[in-house]
């Protein structure tokens, strides 16, 4: 039964990393010159590297796409290292 232990461990890491990556890491409101690098507005940053800008008249704009799952798994491992 232990022949699949490595596969189960990798799958568990994949699923946990995916869930962690979809959680919000920071909210940011920028008025004026746009010092966040993405302009002005209300921004939501996710653990997976994605950035969304929320605007009343335009809705949600994807400013930055999420990282690959391999990068998210690495970030998850660093964030949960003990």
Secondary structure, DSSP 8 states (H G I E B T S, - for coil): -GGGHHHHHHHHHHHHHHHHHTSEEEEEEE-SS-TTTT-SEEEEEETTS-EEEEETTTEEEEEE----HHHHHHHHHHHT--
